[in-house]
Amino acid sequence: MAIYHLSLKTISRSKGQSAVASSAYRSGSKLKDRETGETKDFTKKHGVAYSEIQLPTQAPAKYKDREELWNAVEEKESKSNSQLAREVEVALPAELERPTQIKLVHDYVQTNFVDRGMCADWSIHDKEDGNPHAHIMLTTRAIKKKR
């Protein structure tokens, strides 16, 4: 039987957090933080089963690149107490096959966040321990459609 879990978090400068580092960790990738010059390398992280970026149609295409997206967010949200991103972490039914889990998360993200103008960077983590789950990072501001 599926185990339900949902948590909501804010990624914030006042907590000493970085959207670039958070994305690198969740996606198991290597990203350079342009503000600090540091490279965050989580390419050896085990258990990242899938990652995707979903953008509203009005978002610049370059935001399909995690490094571009989260560095742009950090540049825009420059105050010391800025909220950089929101994260939704949700358990996925272990009984579902991976393609079904991916579609489930993709459709949820599209309907609830991307269609409302937010950029979403999400990854499915699965260490084969019966606890597959998705980390969904969202921009705090929607990208408005041009008139």
PyMOL commands that set and color helices and strands:
alter all, ss='L'
color gray80, all
select helices_A, chain A and resi 13-15+19-27+61-64+66-76+98-112+114-116
alter helices_A, ss='H'
color red, helices_A
select strands_A, chain A and resi 6-12+30-32+39-41+48-54+83-91+120-125+133-139
alter strands_A, ss='S'
color yellow, strands_A
deselect
rebuild
show_as cartoon
